[in-house]
Amino acid sequence: MKPLHRIWTYFFPNPSFYGWAVVGVCFWCSLLSSPGQSFVISLYIEHAMAAAGLSRLEISSLYAAMTLSAAACLPMMGRLADRWPSRRFLGVVVVLLGASCALFASVQNAVMLGAAFFLLRLLGQGSIGLGTLTVTVQWFRRYRGRALAVVGQGYAAGEMVFPAIVFALMTLLGWRGSLWLFAGLYILMFAPLVAFLLRERRLDEWSDGVKASIDQPIAEVYEAEERAFSLAEAMRMPAFWVMVACVSVFPMAVTALIFHQVAIFESMQWGAARIPLSFATFAGAALLMTYVSGMVLERVSSRFAISLAMVFMVLAMASTFVALPALAASLAYGSLLGVASGMTASANNMLWPEYYGIAALGAIKGVVTAVRNGATALGPPLVALLAGEAERFGTAFVVLGSICALTAIVALLIKPPAAPAQA
């Protein structure tokens, strides 16, 4: 047992520290965000089209419009995450996400469907992440990278388990019945559990579970050195917007590649039947790299991970030009995208407290998430335009790869700003 205990404490130092319980709850919240993510909503699209009487183009346009509208509201949600206790914020968000599932289950027309899309994207894609970030950084400083990495792994876990759960429930209960079940579970079970288990760190509790010494009874010296930028101060810096652009490139590119993945796989002659296995390697690589990169980022700047993630994006797109057997090519493509995804997930969580502190982290991350989520709407039409009617994606890979290569260089040049002068 001792070797296992040593391994466990290496990855999770001070395991009795309540901060790790908070991380576990936040991991669960990340997984619970799945009904608001595209990979789950897409499973209901055919049924929603029939229920609302919409064509594929109409429902796609409605989904894009509601995603952008939800993104515009995220700065407000970020400020709320800063002001409210975490148990109230995340508890309310989970309740409302359950109510959104109920609304989705009741869809009869385009207006109801648009409202459901808006709420699912606002709460699932955006707000849960803001809440888990703001509470996790309160509990950790030295081990913040691995703590946020575990929280981020909840999204990858959702990608791995939720589609199978949804398919099984739709078979048993129908598509509306599956959503009603989610609504009941979220409102009656998951939200109360989140509210019960989450709490803020008390002043007499040290970050990372490190005990105070006699000479330092409450506050840690290094905590006093944490940067403390306001949202207004951060937004006045050109470097802030450059880094926002850098972290928005990955979601723009990967959303485009996933949105068109059937056409891409057919164009590459890999066959659409290989998509599930390729996506499984994507999720597995992302799950592993999220934690590994989180541990590394406790010691090095996040900008290096952003740059390296862009290198792996370039490699993923370059792999499509290499003559390999279809199975090997599709697995290499999925794995490289997954590595980039895991690195980006950890870097995007670590970057903002590293550069701008935690005093206004929810508000800052709200702006960042709004831009990132908005960027996801740009990728699919760009790739469709570049692919043309012939659906040849070589030019799209070159353009996206060039954007990623430029981002890799720019990210390295933007260093953390000097701490603001204290009044």
C-alpha positions as CSV (number, residue, x, y, z in Angstrom):
1,M,0.0,0.0,0.0
2,K,2.9,2.4,0.7
3,P,4.0,2.6,-3.0
4,L,0.5,3.3,-4.1
5,H,0.1,5.9,-1.4
6,R,3.4,7.6,-2.5
7,I,2.2,7.6,-6.1
8,W,-1.2,9.0,-5.1
9,T,0.3,11.8,-2.9
10,Y,2.8,12.7,-5.8
11,F,-0.1,13.5,-8.1
12,F,-2.4,14.8,-5.3
13,P,-0.3,16.3,-2.5
14,N,-1.9,16.7,0.9
15,P,-4.8,14.3,-0.1
16,S,-6.8,15.1,3.1
17,F,-7.0,18.8,2.0
18,Y,-10.6,19.8,1.3
19,G,-9.5,21.6,-1.8
20,W,-9.3,18.2,-3.6
21,A,-12.9,17.5,-2.7
22,V,-13.7,20.8,-4.3
23,V,-11.8,19.7,-7.4
24,G,-13.8,16.5,-7.5
25,V,-17.1,18.5,-7.4
26,C,-15.8,20.8,-10.1
27,F,-14.8,17.8,-12.3
28,W,-18.3,16.5,-11.9
29,C,-19.7,19.9,-12.8
30,S,-17.5,20.0,-16.0
31,L,-19.0,16.6,-16.9
32,L,-22.5,17.9,-16.2
33,S,-21.9,20.7,-18.8
34,S,-22.3,18.1,-21.6
35,P,-25.9,18.8,-22.5
36,G,-24.8,22.3,-23.4
37,Q,-22.0,21.1,-25.6
38,S,-22.2,20.6,-29.4
39,F,-21.3,16.9,-29.2
40,V,-24.5,16.2,-27.2
41,I,-26.8,18.7,-28.8
42,S,-25.9,17.3,-32.2
43,L,-27.4,14.0,-31.2
44,Y,-30.8,15.6,-30.9
45,I,-30.7,17.8,-34.1
46,E,-32.7,15.5,-36.3
47,H,-35.5,15.2,-33.8
48,A,-35.4,19.0,-33.1
49,M,-35.6,19.7,-36.9
50,A,-38.7,17.6,-37.2
51,A,-40.3,19.1,-34.0
52,A,-39.7,22.7,-35.0
53,G,-40.3,22.3,-38.7
54,L,-36.9,23.6,-39.7
55,S,-34.5,22.7,-42.5
56,R,-30.8,21.8,-41.8
57,L,-29.7,25.3,-42.9
58,E,-32.3,27.0,-40.8
59,I,-31.5,25.0,-37.6
60,S,-27.7,25.5,-38.2
61,S,-28.2,29.2,-38.6
62,L,-30.4,29.3,-35.4
63,Y,-27.8,27.4,-33.5
64,A,-25.0,29.7,-34.6
65,A,-27.0,32.8,-33.7
66,M,-27.9,31.5,-30.2
67,T,-24.3,30.5,-29.6
68,L,-23.1,34.0,-30.4
69,S,-25.9,35.5,-28.3
70,A,-25.0,33.3,-25.3
71,A,-21.3,34.2,-25.8
72,A,-22.2,37.9,-25.5
73,C,-23.7,37.3,-22.1
74,L,-20.7,35.5,-20.6
75,P,-18.9,38.7,-19.3
76,M,-22.0,39.3,-17.2
77,M,-21.9,35.7,-15.9
78,G,-18.2,36.1,-15.1
79,R,-18.8,39.1,-12.9
80,L,-21.6,37.1,-11.2
81,A,-19.2,34.2,-10.6
82,D,-16.8,36.7,-8.9
83,R,-19.5,38.1,-6.6
84,W,-21.6,35.1,-5.6
85,P,-20.4,32.2,-3.4
86,S,-19.4,29.2,-5.5
87,R,-22.1,26.9,-4.1
88,R,-24.8,29.5,-5.0
89,F,-23.5,30.2,-8.5
90,L,-22.8,26.6,-9.6
91,G,-25.9,25.3,-7.8
92,V,-28.1,27.8,-9.6
93,V,-26.4,27.2,-13.0
94,V,-27.0,23.4,-12.6
95,V,-30.6,24.0,-11.7
96,L,-31.1,26.2,-14.8
97,L,-29.3,23.8,-17.0
98,G,-31.8,21.1,-15.9
99,A,-34.6,23.6,-16.7
100,S,-33.1,24.1,-20.1
101,C,-33.2,20.4,-20.8
102,A,-36.9,20.5,-19.9
103,L,-37.4,23.3,-22.3
104,F,-35.6,21.4,-25.0
105,A,-37.8,18.4,-24.3
106,S,-40.9,20.5,-24.8
107,V,-39.9,22.1,-28.1
108,Q,-42.8,22.7,-30.5
109,N,-41.5,25.6,-32.7
110,A,-38.5,27.6,-33.7
111,V,-38.9,30.2,-30.9
112,M,-38.8,27.5,-28.2
113,L,-35.9,25.8,-29.8
114,G,-34.0,29.1,-30.1
115,A,-34.6,29.7,-26.4
116,A,-33.4,26.2,-25.5
117,F,-30.2,26.6,-27.6
118,F,-29.5,29.9,-26.0
119,L,-29.8,28.6,-22.4
120,L,-28.0,25.4,-23.1
121,R,-25.0,27.2,-24.6
122,L,-25.0,30.0,-22.0
123,L,-25.1,27.6,-19.0
124,G,-23.4,24.5,-20.3
125,Q,-20.8,25.8,-22.7
126,G,-19.9,28.9,-20.7
127,S,-21.1,29.5,-17.2
128,I,-20.2,26.2,-15.6
129,G,-16.5,26.7,-16.7
130,L,-16.5,30.2,-15.1
131,G,-17.8,28.9,-11.8
132,T,-15.4,25.9,-11.6
133,L,-12.4,28.1,-12.4
134,T,-13.1,30.8,-9.9
135,V,-13.6,28.4,-7.0
136,T,-10.7,26.1,-7.9
137,V,-8.1,28.9,-7.9
138,Q,-9.2,30.0,-4.4
139,W,-7.9,26.7,-3.0
140,F,-4.7,26.2,-5.0
141,R,-1.6,28.2,-5.9
142,R,1.4,25.9,-6.1
143,Y,-0.7,22.9,-7.3
144,R,-3.1,25.0,-9.3
145,G,-2.0,23.4,-12.6
146,R,-2.9,19.9,-11.7
147,A,-6.1,21.0,-9.9
148,L,-7.4,22.8,-12.9
149,A,-6.3,20.0,-15.1
150,V,-8.4,17.5,-13.2
151,V,-11.4,19.9,-13.5
152,G,-10.8,20.2,-17.2
153,Q,-10.7,16.4,-17.6
154,G,-14.4,16.4,-16.7
155,Y,-15.1,17.8,-20.2
156,A,-13.1,15.0,-21.8
157,A,-14.9,12.5,-19.6
158,G,-18.2,13.9,-20.8
159,E,-17.2,13.4,-24.4
160,M,-16.4,9.8,-23.6
161,V,-19.5,8.8,-21.7
162,F,-22.4,11.1,-22.5
163,P,-23.0,10.1,-26.2
164,A,-23.5,6.4,-25.2
165,I,-25.8,7.5,-22.3
166,V,-27.9,9.7,-24.6
167,F,-28.2,6.9,-27.2
168,A,-29.2,4.4,-24.6
169,L,-31.8,6.7,-23.0
170,M,-33.3,7.7,-26.3
171,T,-33.7,4.0,-27.1
172,L,-35.5,3.4,-23.8
173,L,-37.4,6.7,-23.3
174,G,-37.4,8.5,-26.6
175,W,-35.6,11.7,-27.3
176,R,-38.0,13.9,-25.2
177,G,-38.0,11.4,-22.4
178,S,-34.2,11.3,-22.2
179,L,-34.2,15.1,-21.8
180,W,-36.9,15.0,-19.1
181,L,-34.8,12.5,-17.2
182,F,-31.8,14.8,-17.4
183,A,-33.9,17.7,-16.2
184,G,-35.1,15.8,-13.2
185,L,-31.7,14.5,-12.2
186,Y,-30.0,17.9,-12.6
187,I,-32.7,19.8,-10.6
188,L,-33.5,17.2,-7.9
189,M,-30.1,15.4,-7.4
190,F,-27.1,17.1,-8.9
191,A,-27.7,20.7,-8.0
192,P,-28.3,20.0,-4.3
193,L,-25.2,17.8,-4.1
194,V,-23.1,20.6,-5.7
195,A,-24.5,23.2,-3.3
196,F,-23.9,20.9,-0.3
197,L,-20.3,19.9,-1.1
198,L,-18.8,23.2,-2.4
199,R,-17.6,26.0,-0.1
200,E,-15.1,28.8,-0.2
201,R,-11.7,28.6,1.4
202,R,-11.6,30.1,4.9
203,L,-9.0,32.6,5.9
204,D,-7.4,30.2,8.3
205,E,-7.0,27.6,5.5
206,W,-3.8,27.8,3.4
207,S,-3.7,27.2,-0.3
208,D,-2.7,23.7,-1.3
209,G,-3.2,22.4,2.2
210,V,0.1,23.7,3.5
211,K,0.0,24.3,7.2
212,A,0.9,27.6,8.7
213,S,4.0,28.1,10.8
214,I,4.1,29.9,14.1
215,D,5.6,32.9,12.5
216,Q,3.0,33.0,9.7
217,P,-0.3,32.3,11.3
218,I,-2.7,32.9,8.4
219,A,-1.5,34.4,5.1
220,E,1.1,32.8,3.0
221,V,3.9,35.1,1.7
222,Y,3.6,34.0,-1.9
223,E,-0.2,34.7,-1.8
224,A,0.5,38.3,-1.0
225,E,2.5,38.5,-4.2
226,E,-0.4,37.3,-6.5
227,R,-1.2,39.7,-9.3
228,A,-4.5,41.6,-8.9
229,F,-5.6,43.3,-12.1
230,S,-9.2,44.5,-12.5
231,L,-11.0,43.7,-15.7
232,A,-10.7,47.3,-16.9
233,E,-6.9,47.3,-16.3
234,A,-6.5,44.0,-18.2
235,M,-8.7,45.2,-21.1
236,R,-6.6,48.4,-21.5
237,M,-3.5,46.3,-22.3
238,P,-3.0,45.4,-26.0
239,A,-1.2,42.2,-24.8
240,F,-4.5,41.0,-23.3
241,W,-6.3,41.1,-26.6
242,V,-3.3,39.4,-28.4
243,M,-3.5,36.5,-25.9
244,V,-7.3,36.4,-26.2
245,A,-6.8,36.0,-30.0
246,C,-4.1,33.3,-29.4
247,V,-6.3,31.2,-27.2
248,S,-9.3,31.6,-29.6
249,V,-7.5,30.0,-32.6
250,F,-7.7,26.5,-31.3
251,P,-11.5,26.4,-30.7
252,M,-12.1,28.1,-34.0
253,A,-9.9,25.5,-35.9
254,V,-11.0,22.4,-34.0
255,T,-14.7,23.3,-34.2
256,A,-14.4,23.6,-38.0
257,L,-12.6,20.3,-38.3
258,I,-15.1,18.5,-36.1
259,F,-18.1,20.1,-37.8
260,H,-16.9,18.9,-41.2
261,Q,-15.3,15.7,-40.0
262,V,-17.6,13.4,-42.1
263,A,-16.7,15.2,-45.3
264,I,-13.0,15.4,-44.3
265,F,-12.8,11.7,-43.7
266,E,-14.5,10.9,-46.9
267,S,-12.3,13.3,-48.9
268,M,-9.2,11.8,-47.4
269,Q,-10.6,8.3,-48.3
270,W,-10.4,7.2,-44.6
271,G,-14.1,6.4,-44.5
272,A,-16.6,7.9,-42.1
273,A,-16.8,4.6,-40.3
274,R,-13.4,5.4,-38.7
275,I,-14.6,8.6,-37.1
276,P,-15.6,7.0,-33.8
277,L,-12.2,5.4,-33.3
278,S,-10.4,8.5,-34.3
279,F,-12.6,10.6,-31.9
280,A,-11.8,8.1,-29.1
281,T,-8.1,8.6,-29.6
282,F,-8.8,12.4,-29.6
283,A,-10.6,12.2,-26.3
284,G,-8.0,9.8,-24.8
285,A,-5.1,12.0,-25.8
286,A,-6.9,15.1,-24.5
287,L,-7.6,13.4,-21.2
288,L,-4.0,12.4,-20.7
289,M,-2.4,15.7,-21.9
290,T,-4.7,17.9,-19.8
291,Y,-3.3,16.5,-16.6
292,V,0.3,16.1,-17.8
293,S,0.4,19.7,-19.1
294,G,-1.3,20.9,-16.0
295,M,1.5,19.6,-13.8
296,V,4.2,21.0,-16.1
297,L,2.5,24.5,-16.1
298,E,3.0,24.7,-12.4
299,R,6.7,25.3,-13.2
300,V,6.7,27.0,-16.7
301,S,4.7,29.8,-18.2
302,S,1.4,29.0,-19.9
303,R,2.4,30.8,-23.1
304,F,4.8,27.9,-23.9
305,A,1.9,25.4,-23.8
306,I,-0.2,27.5,-26.1
307,S,2.7,27.7,-28.5
308,L,3.4,24.0,-28.4
309,A,-0.4,23.2,-28.8
310,M,-0.4,25.2,-32.0
311,V,2.6,23.1,-33.2
312,F,0.6,19.9,-32.7
313,M,-2.3,21.5,-34.6
314,V,0.1,22.1,-37.5
315,L,1.3,18.5,-37.3
316,A,-2.3,17.2,-37.3
317,M,-3.1,19.1,-40.4
318,A,0.3,18.2,-42.0
319,S,-0.4,14.5,-41.3
320,T,-3.3,14.7,-43.9
321,F,-0.6,15.2,-46.6
322,V,1.4,12.1,-45.6
323,A,0.7,8.8,-47.4
324,L,-0.3,6.4,-44.7
325,P,-2.8,3.5,-44.4
326,A,-6.3,4.9,-43.7
327,L,-6.5,3.5,-40.2
328,A,-3.0,4.8,-39.2
329,A,-3.7,8.2,-40.8
330,S,-7.0,8.7,-39.0
331,L,-5.6,7.6,-35.6
332,A,-2.6,9.9,-36.0
333,Y,-4.8,12.8,-37.0
334,G,-7.1,12.3,-34.0
335,S,-4.3,11.8,-31.5
336,L,-2.4,14.9,-32.6
337,L,-5.6,17.0,-32.3
338,G,-6.2,15.5,-28.9
339,V,-2.7,16.4,-27.6
340,A,-3.3,20.0,-28.8
341,S,-6.7,20.0,-27.1
342,G,-5.4,18.8,-23.8
343,M,-2.5,21.4,-23.8
344,T,-4.9,24.2,-24.7
345,A,-7.4,23.3,-22.0
346,S,-4.8,23.5,-19.3
347,A,-3.0,26.5,-20.7
348,N,-6.3,28.5,-21.1
349,N,-7.2,27.9,-17.5
350,M,-3.7,28.7,-16.1
351,L,-2.9,31.7,-18.3
352,W,-5.3,34.2,-16.9
353,P,-4.6,33.8,-13.2
354,E,-0.9,33.7,-14.1
355,Y,-1.0,37.0,-16.0
356,Y,-3.8,38.9,-14.3
357,G,-4.4,37.3,-10.8
358,I,-7.6,36.0,-9.3
359,A,-9.2,39.2,-7.9
360,A,-11.4,39.7,-11.0
361,L,-10.8,36.3,-12.6
362,G,-14.4,35.5,-13.3
363,A,-15.0,38.8,-15.1
364,I,-11.7,38.4,-17.1
365,K,-12.4,34.8,-18.1
366,G,-16.0,35.8,-19.0
367,V,-14.7,38.2,-21.7
368,V,-12.1,35.5,-22.8
369,T,-14.8,32.8,-23.0
370,A,-17.2,35.1,-24.9
371,V,-14.5,35.7,-27.6
372,R,-13.5,32.0,-27.7
373,N,-17.1,30.8,-28.0
374,G,-17.8,33.5,-30.7
375,A,-14.7,32.3,-32.6
376,T,-16.2,28.8,-32.9
377,A,-18.9,30.2,-35.2
378,L,-16.2,31.4,-37.7
379,G,-14.4,28.2,-38.4
380,P,-17.1,26.0,-40.1
381,P,-18.0,28.6,-42.8
382,L,-14.3,29.5,-43.4
383,V,-13.5,25.8,-44.0
384,A,-16.6,25.3,-46.2
385,L,-15.6,28.3,-48.3
386,L,-12.0,27.0,-48.7
387,A,-13.2,23.5,-49.5
388,G,-15.6,24.6,-52.2
389,E,-18.2,22.6,-53.9
390,A,-15.7,19.8,-54.7
391,E,-15.1,19.4,-50.9
392,R,-11.3,19.3,-51.2
393,F,-9.8,20.3,-47.9
394,G,-6.1,20.7,-48.7
395,T,-6.3,24.5,-49.0
396,A,-8.3,24.7,-45.7
397,F,-5.6,22.6,-44.0
398,V,-2.9,24.9,-45.3
399,V,-4.7,28.1,-44.2
400,L,-5.6,26.8,-40.8
401,G,-2.1,25.4,-40.3
402,S,-0.6,28.8,-41.3
403,I,-2.8,30.6,-38.7
404,C,-1.7,28.1,-36.0
405,A,2.0,28.5,-36.9
406,L,1.7,32.2,-36.6
407,T,-0.1,31.9,-33.3
408,A,2.7,29.6,-32.0
409,I,5.2,32.4,-32.6
410,V,3.1,35.3,-31.3
411,A,2.2,33.5,-28.1
412,L,5.8,33.1,-27.1
413,L,6.4,36.8,-27.4
414,I,3.7,37.9,-24.9
415,K,5.1,37.8,-21.4
416,P,3.1,38.3,-18.1
417,P,2.6,42.1,-17.4
418,A,4.2,43.8,-14.4
419,A,1.9,43.7,-11.4
420,P,-0.2,46.8,-11.0
421,A,0.8,49.4,-8.5
422,Q,-1.0,49.0,-5.2
423,A,-2.9,52.1,-3.9
